[in-house]
Amino acid sequence: MIPESFIQDLLARVDIVDLVDSYVPLKKAGANYAACCPFHNEKSPSFTVSPTKQFYHCFGCGAHGTAISFVMEYQGLGFVDAVKDLASRAGMTVPESEGRGFRDEKPGQTRTLIEVMARAAQYYKDQLKKSPRAIDYCKRRGLTGEIAARYGMGYAPDGWQNLQEIFADYNADELKVAGLVIENESGRRYDRFRDRLMIPIINPKGEIIAFGGRIIDQGEPKYLNSPETPLFEKGRELFGLPQARQALRETDTAIVTEGYMDVIALAQNGVGNAVATLGTATTATHVQKLLRQVDRVVFCFDGDNAGRKAAWRALENSLEALADNKRLAFIFLPPEHDPDSYIREFGKEQFDRQVAQAMPLSDFLLRELAQRCDLTSSEGKAQLIYEAKPLLLKLPTPLLRLQLVKRLAEASGFAQAEVERLCELKSYTPAAPPRARRTAPSLTRNLLRIVLHKPQLAAQLPTSLLPDTAERPALLRLHQLVTANRDTASYALLREQLRGLPEESIIESAASELLSLPFDEDEADTEFRDTLEKLQEGDEKRAFDALQAKAQQFGVAGLSAAEKEAYIRFLAARSKRS
């Protein structure tokens, strides 16, 4: 994995204020900086960046994290790619442990392949300008020069080895690894893309990682994509995501189509928040990537049987990525239409109406299951529950699952409890009231805030003194991390070390309070000691109360020698104070 020391150096090198300001203009707001949140729509700024703690927090949607988190969320990148992106900004090279690699990738190969793809893309763009036939095809599809430029469209001319014009070494390994050429059994090479409209597939950093080629006029296959390469994994990539980012934030909705020509046609007609899967079914990774950026995903596939099957596969693969505050829906166009033809015939207003009225996931799921079963027979009703069981077990959303169970019970005639039992679901029971805390949680909450303000203090925590409050596991974790790395502890580094751990959310919550309840740097140590003294006093009082209760019940003779000694010591201390 990427060494922790490198993450530490990277976070020290990158200033989160400069980073965020390069995406979202920030304004000074006291000791911090503020802006309208880039992760949800709002009119009044609730997004705050702390230059001293090097983290951001949105009081509106709860987005929170470090520079790495910001790049992950804003660009839809994974952790490793976000670290690489930040490292390149800072002029740093990411070290990777031996054997970790990506599909046996050779050192420096990624950069070489990206350069090769960029040269090919420029060649295809130049060829489009020279081809009246390709230009005429674009015009017939209603595509303007502006939209062609936005998506970097080009043309691969007919012929077998056209790329030899720009790659003198046509036999270079990189051309084959990048998927630009094919090698037949006799070792002869030829261009993969011939006589096709070329659409680059771009990653969140704006780099070309693959191509999609649409045949001009007639021919098979109609669409041809790059093969999977060290740059391109089709189950993870979505066409049009970088171009759609602003529209996604404005609408809080992503429209998923099957093809890139659908995305381009929708953009041409004013619908900029569409993306497309690339020759594969929608995967959980696709949905997770989109739900990081929007709260609603609408699938819009062709209106024929193949489109409906694609919609069902999308539903099955999306369930595990759902949350109760996220929504999935489905548009079913007339059988003779795809999104491209529909918006060209009926216009943006009618298409927007389809998106607004899209069928919710729950309705689609129940309708499809009901169509497979004869609900007039006992066997059909039993089959309904049988078909629903694996889908319900995939759902991580208790509220939506409860609604589905209720509707399945109504449709099948089973009682709700029977559906839950047959599907091996845990029945919903209200959470038990929290047991009485041993001390006021405010003391440990305050202690947690102080430690996050000045992480070095975590090493001084007397762990045996910490009472059983919600903050105790977080304080113990911070004590462990800071003790191991005392000299370099900072909130940003701790936040990355906590990524994915159970204590992450409560620490984020306490850290956000630092923005509205700032601490005086000079008073942090004093407040830390005062809080520990109060905890100590509370601990002693509880111990005395326990001994006193035992002495009253059994008499002083009922106490052990050690308990008698402690009881007398407590009494003496109390008499002194009085």
LUMKE-646870 format. One record per residue (C-alpha): y, x, z; residue in three letters; chain. Coordinates in nm, 4 decimals, decimal comma. Layout:
N
Y	X	Z	ala	A
...
***
This chain:
578
0,0000	0,0000	0,0000	met	A
0,3659	0,1004	-0,0159	ile	A
0,4251	0,3266	0,2876	pro	A
0,6252	0,1715	0,5714	glu	A
0,8473	0,4803	0,5794	ser	A
0,9544	0,4042	0,2215	phe	A
1,0423	0,0432	0,3108	ile	A
1,2488	0,1805	0,5987	gln	A
1,4347	0,4247	0,3708	asp	A
1,4868	0,1550	0,1064	leu	A
1,6374	-0,0939	0,3524	leu	A
1,8628	0,1814	0,4863	ala	A
1,9799	0,2682	0,1340	arg	A
2,0438	-0,0877	0,0059	val	A
2,3436	-0,2778	0,1428	asp	A
2,2541	-0,6464	0,1487	ile	A
2,6196	-0,7487	0,1129	val	A
2,6527	-0,5581	-0,2158	asp	A
2,3154	-0,6874	-0,3325	leu	A
2,3837	-1,0564	-0,2646	val	A
2,7413	-1,0266	-0,3950	asp	A
2,6043	-0,9049	-0,7301	ser	A
2,4305	-1,2443	-0,7657	tyr	A
2,6512	-1,4762	-0,5583	val	A
3,0216	-1,4030	-0,4911	pro	A
3,0680	-1,3571	-0,1163	leu	A
3,3817	-1,4159	0,0911	lys	A
3,4619	-1,2538	0,4244	lys	A
3,4100	-1,4931	0,7162	ala	A
3,4863	-1,3180	1,0426	gly	A
3,2336	-1,0414	1,1034	ala	A
3,0067	-1,1806	0,8291	asn	A
3,0219	-1,2971	0,4673	tyr	A
2,9688	-1,6495	0,3361	ala	A
2,8900	-1,8309	0,0111	ala	A
2,7399	-2,1515	-0,1173	cys	A
2,3650	-2,1080	-0,0855	cys	A
2,1919	-1,9878	-0,4055	pro	A
1,8698	-2,1602	-0,2987	phe	A
1,9926	-2,5194	-0,2751	his	A
2,2873	-2,7266	-0,3949	asn	A
2,5791	-2,7558	-0,1557	glu	A
2,9577	-2,7963	-0,1717	lys	A
3,0510	-2,6234	0,1561	ser	A
2,9290	-2,2662	0,2192	pro	A
2,6483	-2,2487	0,4745	ser	A
2,4904	-1,9265	0,3472	phe	A
2,5827	-1,6303	0,5688	thr	A
2,5160	-1,2581	0,5254	val	A
2,5339	-1,0200	0,8213	ser	A
2,6404	-0,6651	0,7251	pro	A
2,5539	-0,5260	1,0684	thr	A
2,2051	-0,6776	1,0891	lys	A
2,1411	-0,6623	0,7110	gln	A
1,9995	-1,0130	0,6785	phe	A
2,1028	-1,3497	0,5336	tyr	A
2,0594	-1,6996	0,6712	his	A
2,1383	-2,0433	0,5323	cys	A
2,2208	-2,3056	0,7945	phe	A
2,1594	-2,5746	0,5327	gly	A
1,8106	-2,5046	0,3973	cys	A
1,6900	-2,2369	0,6418	gly	A
1,6516	-1,9572	0,3844	ala	A
1,6403	-1,6308	0,5784	his	A
1,5466	-1,2701	0,5226	gly	A
1,6312	-0,9161	0,4226	thr	A
1,7337	-0,7609	0,0912	ala	A
1,3663	-0,7635	-0,0122	ile	A
1,3314	-1,1331	0,0728	ser	A
1,6464	-1,2150	-0,1242	phe	A
1,5176	-1,0503	-0,4427	val	A
1,1784	-1,2180	-0,3974	met	A
1,3297	-1,5636	-0,3599	glu	A
1,6164	-1,5339	-0,6088	tyr	A
1,4131	-1,3759	-0,8890	gln	A
1,0773	-1,5342	-0,8023	gly	A
0,9119	-1,1924	-0,7584	leu	A
0,6221	-1,0838	-0,5397	gly	A
0,6752	-0,8324	-0,2606	phe	A
0,5743	-0,5215	-0,4586	val	A
0,7862	-0,6152	-0,7615	asp	A
1,0851	-0,6905	-0,5373	ala	A
1,0514	-0,3493	-0,3711	val	A
1,0318	-0,1850	-0,7148	lys	A
1,3393	-0,3733	-0,8318	asp	A
1,5428	-0,2671	-0,5273	leu	A
1,4132	0,0888	-0,5530	ala	A
1,5273	0,1162	-0,9148	ser	A
1,8737	-0,0064	-0,8121	arg	A
1,8856	0,2586	-0,5404	ala	A
1,7551	0,5360	-0,7658	gly	A
1,4321	0,5656	-0,5676	met	A
1,0718	0,5960	-0,6891	thr	A
0,8139	0,3791	-0,5173	val	A
0,5175	0,5828	-0,3891	pro	A
0,1863	0,4029	-0,4051	glu	A
-0,1330	0,4917	-0,2257	ser	A
-0,4141	0,6251	-0,4403	glu	A
-0,6412	0,3588	-0,5814	gly	A
-0,3960	0,0719	-0,5199	arg	A
-0,2702	0,0599	-0,8801	gly	A
-0,2524	-0,2243	-1,1281	phe	A
-0,5467	-0,2622	-1,3676	arg	A
-0,6091	0,1130	-1,3955	asp	A
-0,2495	0,1670	-1,4987	glu	A
-0,1631	0,5291	-1,5784	lys	A
0,1371	0,6968	-1,4123	pro	A
0,4556	0,6087	-1,6019	gly	A
0,2702	0,3690	-1,8302	gln	A
0,4709	0,0612	-1,7307	thr	A
0,8028	0,2142	-1,8330	arg	A
0,6578	0,3351	-2,1630	thr	A
0,5128	-0,0075	-2,2442	leu	A
0,8411	-0,1821	-2,1633	ile	A
1,0242	0,0532	-2,3993	glu	A
0,7665	-0,0134	-2,6729	val	A
0,8048	-0,3905	-2,6308	met	A
1,1848	-0,3660	-2,6406	ala	A
1,1720	-0,1718	-2,9693	arg	A
0,9336	-0,4261	-3,1199	ala	A
1,1565	-0,7148	-3,0080	ala	A
1,4608	-0,5574	-3,1725	gln	A
1,2618	-0,5068	-3,4945	tyr	A
1,1568	-0,8736	-3,4971	tyr	A
1,5188	-0,9879	-3,4347	lys	A
1,6381	-0,7757	-3,7279	asp	A
1,3660	-0,9216	-3,9511	gln	A
1,4693	-1,2789	-3,8653	leu	A
1,8174	-1,2114	-4,0047	lys	A
1,6598	-1,0867	-4,3302	lys	A
1,4194	-1,3776	-4,3810	ser	A
1,5662	-1,6913	-4,5473	pro	A
1,2301	-1,8627	-4,4974	arg	A
1,2281	-1,8034	-4,1228	ala	A
1,5939	-1,9016	-4,0922	ile	A
1,5255	-2,2214	-4,2851	asp	A
1,2337	-2,3007	-4,0510	tyr	A
1,4631	-2,2622	-3,7460	cys	A
1,7219	-2,4902	-3,9030	lys	A
1,4568	-2,7526	-3,9780	arg	A
1,3565	-2,7383	-3,6104	arg	A
1,7217	-2,7970	-3,5179	gly	A
1,7632	-2,4553	-3,3564	leu	A
2,1088	-2,2963	-3,3563	thr	A
2,1905	-1,9270	-3,3703	gly	A
2,3104	-1,9513	-3,0091	glu	A
1,9754	-2,0783	-2,8806	ile	A
1,7868	-1,8224	-3,0915	ala	A
1,9950	-1,5471	-2,9324	ala	A
1,9470	-1,6893	-2,5831	arg	A
1,5702	-1,6659	-2,6163	tyr	A
1,5741	-1,3433	-2,8219	gly	A
1,3892	-1,5034	-3,1132	met	A
1,2722	-1,2954	-3,4094	gly	A
1,0332	-1,2928	-3,7035	tyr	A
0,7210	-1,0889	-3,7744	ala	A
0,7026	-1,0598	-4,1541	pro	A
0,3840	-1,1062	-4,3503	asp	A
0,1866	-0,7869	-4,4058	gly	A
-0,0628	-0,5716	-4,2183	trp	A
0,1259	-0,2693	-4,0823	gln	A
0,4948	-0,3579	-4,0709	asn	A
0,5439	-0,2041	-3,7265	leu	A
0,4839	0,1355	-3,8853	gln	A
0,8510	0,1154	-3,9892	glu	A
0,9640	0,1711	-3,6283	ile	A
0,6610	0,3459	-3,4755	phe	A
0,5955	0,6671	-3,6629	ala	A
0,2748	0,7198	-3,4640	asp	A
0,1099	0,3906	-3,5519	tyr	A
-0,2103	0,5102	-3,3812	asn	A
-0,0415	0,5673	-3,0426	ala	A
-0,2383	0,4207	-2,7514	asp	A
0,0678	0,2340	-2,6246	glu	A
0,0776	0,0016	-2,9274	leu	A
-0,2758	-0,1166	-2,8608	lys	A
-0,2338	-0,1381	-2,4831	val	A
0,0854	-0,3424	-2,5308	ala	A
-0,1047	-0,5861	-2,7541	gly	A
0,1121	-0,5255	-3,0606	leu	A
-0,1725	-0,4021	-3,2819	val	A
-0,5416	-0,4807	-3,3175	ile	A
-0,8123	-0,2268	-3,3995	glu	A
-1,1134	-0,3479	-3,5962	asn	A
-1,4694	-0,2220	-3,5641	glu	A
-1,4125	0,0536	-3,8180	ser	A
-1,1096	0,1815	-3,6237	gly	A
-0,8498	0,0541	-3,8701	arg	A
-0,5338	-0,0881	-3,7134	arg	A
-0,3156	-0,3811	-3,8154	tyr	A
-0,0280	-0,5824	-3,6649	asp	A
-0,1324	-0,8632	-3,4314	arg	A
0,1638	-1,0828	-3,5330	phe	A
0,2152	-1,1571	-3,9032	arg	A
0,4371	-1,4227	-4,0658	asp	A
0,5288	-1,5787	-3,7314	arg	A
0,8432	-1,6841	-3,5505	leu	A
0,8495	-1,4452	-3,2537	met	A
0,9558	-1,5457	-2,9045	ile	A
0,9728	-1,2729	-2,6351	pro	A
0,8253	-1,3522	-2,2939	ile	A
1,0545	-1,2046	-2,0290	ile	A
0,9856	-1,1229	-1,6655	asn	A
1,2381	-1,2011	-1,3871	pro	A
1,3966	-0,8576	-1,4309	lys	A
1,4783	-0,9354	-1,7950	gly	A
1,2116	-0,7025	-1,9377	glu	A
1,0006	-0,8096	-2,2364	ile	A
0,6360	-0,8142	-2,1296	ile	A
0,4718	-1,0138	-2,4110	ala	A
0,5339	-1,2224	-2,7235	phe	A
0,4483	-1,5671	-2,8433	gly	A
0,4200	-1,6177	-3,2195	gly	A
0,4557	-1,9577	-3,3889	arg	A
0,3126	-1,9835	-3,7406	ile	A
0,5671	-2,0645	-4,0121	ile	A
0,4611	-2,3917	-4,1751	asp	A
0,0809	-2,4317	-4,1890	gln	A
-0,1933	-2,2083	-4,0538	gly	A
-0,4172	-2,1408	-3,7577	glu	A
-0,3796	-2,0691	-3,4825	pro	A
-0,0472	-2,2489	-3,4625	lys	A
0,0509	-2,0421	-3,1556	tyr	A
-0,0586	-1,6869	-3,0861	leu	A
0,0219	-1,5082	-2,7606	asn	A
-0,0020	-1,1443	-2,6617	ser	A
-0,3291	-1,0579	-2,4878	pro	A
-0,3262	-0,9726	-2,1185	glu	A
-0,1939	-0,6215	-2,0639	thr	A
-0,0753	-0,4094	-1,7697	pro	A
0,2587	-0,5899	-1,8190	leu	A
0,1389	-0,9443	-1,8813	phe	A
-0,0931	-1,1734	-1,6838	glu	A
-0,0645	-1,5223	-1,8274	lys	A
-0,1855	-1,6955	-1,5097	gly	A
0,1218	-1,5599	-1,3292	arg	A
0,3991	-1,5812	-1,5903	glu	A
0,6123	-1,8748	-1,6991	leu	A
0,8052	-1,8728	-2,0228	phe	A
1,1774	-1,9412	-1,9903	gly	A
1,2029	-1,8906	-1,6137	leu	A
1,4818	-1,6273	-1,6276	pro	A
1,6859	-1,8404	-1,8696	gln	A
1,6310	-2,1550	-1,6582	ala	A
1,7322	-2,0079	-1,3213	arg	A
2,0855	-2,1512	-1,3052	gln	A
1,9751	-2,4972	-1,4211	ala	A
1,6908	-2,4926	-1,1661	leu	A
1,9400	-2,4381	-0,8856	arg	A
2,1715	-2,7089	-1,0163	glu	A
1,9011	-2,9748	-1,0573	thr	A
1,6532	-2,8617	-0,7867	asp	A
1,3874	-2,9646	-1,0405	thr	A
1,1615	-2,7630	-1,2712	ala	A
1,0102	-2,9252	-1,5808	ile	A
0,6806	-2,7660	-1,6852	val	A
0,5710	-2,7997	-2,0487	thr	A
0,2762	-2,6613	-2,2426	glu	A
0,4585	-2,4568	-2,5064	gly	A
0,7618	-2,2371	-2,5511	tyr	A
0,8887	-2,4416	-2,8462	met	A
0,9118	-2,7380	-2,6068	asp	A
1,1252	-2,5276	-2,3704	val	A
1,3497	-2,4093	-2,6515	ile	A
1,3908	-2,7603	-2,7972	ala	A
1,4786	-2,9027	-2,4544	leu	A
1,7338	-2,6244	-2,3977	ala	A
1,8810	-2,6889	-2,7441	gln	A
1,9345	-3,0501	-2,6377	asn	A
2,0946	-2,9748	-2,3012	gly	A
1,7893	-2,9698	-2,0713	val	A
1,7946	-2,6146	-1,9385	gly	A
1,5539	-2,6408	-1,6444	asn	A
1,2270	-2,6333	-1,8432	ala	A
0,9590	-2,3633	-1,8398	val	A
0,6169	-2,3362	-2,0028	ala	A
0,2724	-2,2079	-1,9207	thr	A
0,1424	-1,9539	-2,1696	leu	A
-0,1812	-2,0620	-2,3304	gly	A
-0,3495	-2,1358	-1,9993	thr	A
-0,3750	-2,4190	-1,7493	ala	A
-0,1105	-2,4409	-1,4791	thr	A
-0,2194	-2,2211	-1,1885	thr	A
-0,1421	-2,2320	-0,8169	ala	A
0,0586	-1,9116	-0,8694	thr	A
0,2762	-2,0855	-1,1301	his	A
0,3474	-2,3708	-0,8889	val	A
0,4127	-2,1405	-0,5923	gln	A
0,6594	-1,9433	-0,8030	lys	A
0,8487	-2,2613	-0,8958	leu	A
0,8420	-2,4161	-0,5479	leu	A
1,0139	-2,1058	-0,4147	arg	A
1,3142	-2,2081	-0,6230	gln	A
1,3084	-2,5888	-0,6385	val	A
1,1837	-2,8808	-0,4297	asp	A
1,0536	-3,0863	-0,7239	arg	A
0,8285	-2,9905	-1,0151	val	A
0,7761	-3,2359	-1,3022	val	A
0,4920	-3,1760	-1,5469	phe	A
0,5664	-3,2970	-1,8984	cys	A
0,2772	-3,2534	-2,1390	phe	A
0,1902	-3,4052	-2,4735	asp	A
0,1144	-3,7750	-2,4742	gly	A
-0,2378	-3,7386	-2,6215	asp	A
-0,5722	-3,7048	-2,4398	asn	A
-0,5442	-3,3261	-2,4324	ala	A
-0,2069	-3,3583	-2,2601	gly	A
-0,3481	-3,5936	-1,9994	arg	A
-0,6348	-3,3541	-1,9287	lys	A
-0,3838	-3,0712	-1,8930	ala	A
-0,1883	-3,2842	-1,6450	ala	A
-0,5001	-3,3430	-1,4353	trp	A
-0,5825	-2,9700	-1,4305	arg	A
-0,2240	-2,9053	-1,3232	ala	A
-0,2662	-3,1525	-1,0383	leu	A
-0,5926	-2,9943	-0,9204	glu	A
-0,4461	-2,6435	-0,9278	asn	A
-0,1208	-2,7455	-0,7589	ser	A
-0,2538	-2,9147	-0,4475	leu	A
-0,2951	-2,5993	-0,2393	glu	A
0,0651	-2,4934	-0,3100	ala	A
0,2202	-2,8189	-0,1864	leu	A
0,4273	-2,8734	0,1259	ala	A
0,5453	-3,2023	0,2728	asp	A
0,9054	-3,1260	0,1712	asn	A
0,8056	-3,0507	-0,1896	lys	A
0,7282	-3,3019	-0,4648	arg	A
0,5236	-3,2997	-0,7835	leu	A
0,5491	-3,5625	-1,0552	ala	A
0,4188	-3,6291	-1,4071	phe	A
0,5738	-3,7555	-1,7296	ile	A
0,3462	-3,9179	-1,9859	phe	A
0,5156	-3,9400	-2,3246	leu	A
0,3946	-4,1732	-2,6036	pro	A
0,0749	-4,0307	-2,7643	pro	A
0,2528	-3,9345	-3,0856	glu	A
0,5126	-3,7227	-2,9037	his	A
0,5487	-3,3904	-2,7300	asp	A
0,8677	-3,2945	-2,5364	pro	A
1,0103	-3,1279	-2,8479	asp	A
0,9719	-3,4294	-3,0758	ser	A
1,0623	-3,6795	-2,8028	tyr	A
1,4011	-3,5327	-2,7146	ile	A
1,4891	-3,4824	-3,0814	arg	A
1,4143	-3,8496	-3,1542	glu	A
1,5444	-4,0188	-2,8381	phe	A
1,8004	-3,7709	-2,7010	gly	A
1,8809	-3,6130	-2,3665	lys	A
1,9775	-3,9304	-2,1808	glu	A
1,6430	-4,0955	-2,2463	gln	A
1,4548	-3,7770	-2,1580	phe	A
1,6516	-3,7439	-1,8322	asp	A
1,5485	-4,1012	-1,7519	arg	A
1,1845	-4,0031	-1,8003	gln	A
1,2287	-3,7109	-1,5591	val	A
1,3986	-3,9299	-1,2981	ala	A
1,1227	-4,1925	-1,3229	gln	A
0,8302	-3,9486	-1,3427	ala	A
0,5086	-4,0665	-1,1781	met	A
0,4624	-3,9145	-0,8293	pro	A
0,1541	-3,7002	-0,7731	leu	A
-0,0004	-3,9553	-0,5364	ser	A
0,0248	-4,2360	-0,7947	asp	A
-0,1215	-4,0196	-1,0718	phe	A
-0,4061	-3,8968	-0,8512	leu	A
-0,5072	-4,2457	-0,7380	leu	A
-0,4699	-4,3966	-1,0853	arg	A
-0,6878	-4,1310	-1,2480	glu	A
-0,9558	-4,1615	-0,9797	leu	A
-0,9524	-4,5415	-1,0045	ala	A
-1,0031	-4,5236	-1,3835	gln	A
-1,3232	-4,3230	-1,3291	arg	A
-1,4719	-4,5754	-1,0883	cys	A
-1,5691	-4,9420	-1,1065	asp	A
-1,3792	-5,0706	-0,8048	leu	A
-1,5421	-5,4142	-0,8386	thr	A
-1,8740	-5,2669	-0,7197	ser	A
-1,9824	-5,1037	-0,3938	ser	A
-2,1082	-4,8035	-0,5887	glu	A
-1,7691	-4,7614	-0,7573	gly	A
-1,5822	-4,7768	-0,4276	lys	A
-1,8149	-4,5155	-0,2803	ala	A
-1,7592	-4,2973	-0,5888	gln	A
-1,3819	-4,3250	-0,5382	leu	A
-1,4082	-4,1643	-0,1939	ile	A
-1,6574	-3,9062	-0,3247	tyr	A
-1,4169	-3,8035	-0,6050	glu	A
-1,1182	-3,7945	-0,3698	ala	A
-1,2800	-3,5805	-0,0991	lys	A
-1,2418	-3,2313	-0,2578	pro	A
-0,8822	-3,3113	-0,3526	leu	A
-0,7891	-3,4248	-0,0024	leu	A
-0,9486	-3,1146	0,1480	leu	A
-0,7269	-2,8969	-0,0734	lys	A
-0,4063	-3,0618	0,0470	leu	A
-0,2256	-2,8611	0,3171	pro	A
0,0279	-3,1426	0,3686	thr	A
-0,0686	-3,3715	0,6591	pro	A
0,1909	-3,6397	0,5847	leu	A
0,1011	-3,6819	0,2163	leu	A
-0,2699	-3,6641	0,2974	arg	A
-0,2265	-3,9431	0,5522	leu	A
-0,0554	-4,1623	0,2922	gln	A
-0,3332	-4,0972	0,0401	leu	A
-0,6011	-4,1784	0,2976	val	A
-0,4322	-4,5121	0,3727	lys	A
-0,4173	-4,6036	0,0042	arg	A
-0,7766	-4,4934	-0,0550	leu	A
-0,8845	-4,7126	0,2369	ala	A
-0,7070	-5,0116	0,0819	glu	A
-0,8617	-4,9501	-0,2623	ala	A
-1,2159	-4,8869	-0,1369	ser	A
-1,2410	-5,1393	0,1455	gly	A
-1,3325	-4,8688	0,3961	phe	A
-1,1394	-4,8403	0,7202	ala	A
-0,8918	-4,5539	0,7373	gln	A
-1,0956	-4,3820	1,0098	ala	A
-1,4074	-4,4093	0,7924	glu	A
-1,2310	-4,2453	0,4981	val	A
-1,1194	-3,9606	0,7249	glu	A
-1,4740	-3,9191	0,8610	arg	A
-1,6415	-3,9360	0,5194	leu	A
-1,3954	-3,6833	0,3771	cys	A
-1,4355	-3,4612	0,6863	glu	A
-1,0666	-3,4793	0,7657	leu	A
-0,9305	-3,4384	1,1151	lys	A
-0,7708	-3,7630	1,2312	ser	A
-0,4009	-3,7462	1,3001	tyr	A
-0,3168	-3,7624	1,6670	thr	A
0,0324	-3,7262	1,8095	pro	A
0,0992	-3,3818	1,9471	ala	A
0,0457	-3,3561	2,3215	ala	A
0,3656	-3,3115	2,5196	pro	A
0,4287	-2,9450	2,5916	pro	A
0,2944	-2,8340	2,9262	arg	A
0,5454	-2,7403	3,1897	ala	A
0,6865	-2,3937	3,1407	arg	A
0,6718	-2,1443	3,4232	arg	A
1,0423	-2,0772	3,3821	thr	A
1,3398	-2,2029	3,1884	ala	A
1,2867	-2,1118	2,8212	pro	A
1,6578	-2,0321	2,7906	ser	A
1,6093	-1,6994	2,9705	leu	A
1,3441	-1,5710	2,7306	thr	A
1,5314	-1,7175	2,4341	arg	A
1,8382	-1,5237	2,5409	asn	A
1,6246	-1,2141	2,5912	leu	A
1,4873	-1,2505	2,2382	leu	A
1,8379	-1,2776	2,0925	arg	A
1,9515	-0,9669	2,2829	ile	A
1,6513	-0,7657	2,1628	val	A
1,7099	-0,8720	1,8010	leu	A
2,0747	-0,7719	1,8381	his	A
1,9742	-0,4288	1,9705	lys	A
1,6053	-0,3720	1,8802	pro	A
1,5743	-0,0446	2,0772	gln	A
1,5842	-0,2535	2,3978	leu	A
1,2461	-0,4062	2,3098	ala	A
1,0781	-0,0838	2,4173	ala	A
1,2154	-0,1397	2,7691	gln	A
1,0652	-0,4882	2,8091	leu	A
0,8451	-0,5149	3,1208	pro	A
0,5692	-0,7085	2,9432	thr	A
0,3960	-0,8129	3,2659	ser	A
0,7168	-0,9875	3,3753	leu	A
0,7494	-1,2031	3,0626	leu	A
0,6740	-1,5660	3,1513	pro	A
0,4620	-1,8025	2,9438	asp	A
0,7283	-1,9443	2,7123	thr	A
0,7398	-1,9977	2,3365	ala	A
0,9239	-1,6661	2,3003	glu	A
0,6677	-1,4531	2,4868	arg	A
0,4411	-1,3707	2,1854	pro	A
0,7483	-1,2718	1,9807	ala	A
0,8818	-1,0474	2,2589	leu	A
0,5413	-0,8817	2,2972	leu	A
0,5210	-0,8224	1,9222	arg	A
0,8702	-0,6692	1,9150	leu	A
0,7814	-0,4495	2,2122	his	A
0,4770	-0,3247	2,0221	gln	A
0,6645	-0,2561	1,6958	leu	A
0,9697	-0,0914	1,8522	val	A
0,7645	0,1230	2,0897	thr	A
0,5801	0,2608	1,7873	ala	A
0,8996	0,3227	1,5912	asn	A
1,1765	0,3436	1,8518	arg	A
1,4222	0,5749	1,6767	asp	A
1,4450	0,3821	1,3501	thr	A
1,4126	0,0213	1,4687	ala	A
1,6485	-0,2235	1,2975	ser	A
1,6319	-0,5990	1,2487	tyr	A
1,5799	-0,5626	0,8721	ala	A
1,2853	-0,3250	0,9176	leu	A
1,1333	-0,5410	1,1931	leu	A
1,1691	-0,8470	0,9690	arg	A
0,9624	-0,6786	0,6983	glu	A
0,7025	-0,5618	0,9517	gln	A
0,6756	-0,9218	1,0725	leu	A
0,6232	-1,0671	0,7224	arg	A
0,3333	-1,3121	0,7356	gly	A
0,2717	-1,2767	1,1115	leu	A
0,2621	-1,5828	1,3434	pro	A
0,5762	-1,4713	1,5288	glu	A
0,7863	-1,4542	1,2104	glu	A
0,9377	-1,8044	1,2249	ser	A
1,0528	-1,7999	1,5875	ile	A
1,2085	-1,4558	1,5389	ile	A
1,3923	-1,5803	1,2271	glu	A
1,5186	-1,8790	1,4248	ser	A
1,6480	-1,6610	1,7085	ala	A
1,8030	-1,4141	1,4620	ala	A
1,9963	-1,6944	1,2919	ser	A
2,1575	-1,7735	1,6289	glu	A
2,3123	-1,4256	1,6264	leu	A
2,5399	-1,5464	1,3460	leu	A
2,6853	-1,8312	1,5530	ser	A
2,6477	-1,6686	1,8974	leu	A
2,7531	-1,3082	1,8375	pro	A
2,6944	-1,0469	2,1051	phe	A
2,9374	-0,7800	2,2145	asp	A
2,7727	-0,4468	2,1342	glu	A
2,8979	-0,2931	2,4596	asp	A
2,7634	-0,5794	2,6693	glu	A
2,4125	-0,5982	2,5206	ala	A
2,2630	-0,3538	2,7733	asp	A
2,4290	-0,5258	3,0675	thr	A
2,3163	-0,8707	2,9539	glu	A
1,9653	-0,7369	2,8961	phe	A
1,9437	-0,6054	3,2540	arg	A
2,0964	-0,9241	3,3996	asp	A
1,8425	-1,1400	3,2146	thr	A
1,5532	-0,9263	3,3376	leu	A
1,6847	-0,9552	3,6952	glu	A
1,6931	-1,3335	3,6642	lys	A
1,3370	-1,3325	3,5310	leu	A
1,2343	-1,1110	3,8225	gln	A
1,3971	-1,3466	4,0713	glu	A
1,2230	-1,6428	3,9145	gly	A
0,8894	-1,4622	3,9225	asp	A
0,9355	-1,3768	4,2919	glu	A
1,0356	-1,7348	4,3743	lys	A
0,7222	-1,8712	4,2072	arg	A
0,5069	-1,6198	4,3931	ala	A
0,6730	-1,7125	4,7268	phe	A
0,6364	-2,0870	4,6589	asp	A
0,2661	-2,0378	4,5867	ala	A
0,2110	-1,8391	4,9098	leu	A
0,4128	-2,0885	5,1116	gln	A
0,2119	-2,3808	4,9765	ala	A
-0,1128	-2,2013	5,0627	lys	A
0,0150	-2,1135	5,4134	ala	A
0,1155	-2,4757	5,4778	gln	A
-0,2247	-2,6007	5,3627	gln	A
-0,4501	-2,3456	5,5338	phe	A
-0,2177	-2,1803	5,7843	gly	A
-0,1113	-1,8152	5,7790	val	A
-0,4654	-1,7254	5,8846	ala	A
-0,5851	-1,8589	5,5513	gly	A
-0,3947	-1,5844	5,3624	leu	A
-0,5537	-1,2517	5,2751	ser	A
-0,4081	-0,9330	5,4219	ala	A
-0,2220	-0,8565	5,0973	ala	A
-0,0919	-1,2133	5,0758	glu	A
0,0254	-1,2014	5,4408	lys	A
0,2112	-0,8769	5,3708	glu	A
0,3797	-1,0211	5,0619	ala	A
0,4654	-1,3460	5,2457	tyr	A
0,6303	-1,1596	5,5342	ile	A
0,8218	-0,9418	5,2846	arg	A
0,9518	-1,2498	5,1031	phe	A
1,0560	-1,4132	5,4336	leu	A
1,2390	-1,0975	5,5412	ala	A
1,4230	-1,0739	5,2099	ala	A
1,5261	-1,4393	5,2348	arg	A
1,6555	-1,4012	5,5884	ser	A
1,8670	-1,1030	5,4794	lys	A
2,0226	-1,3022	5,1943	arg	A
2,0983	-1,5927	5,4283	ser	A
***
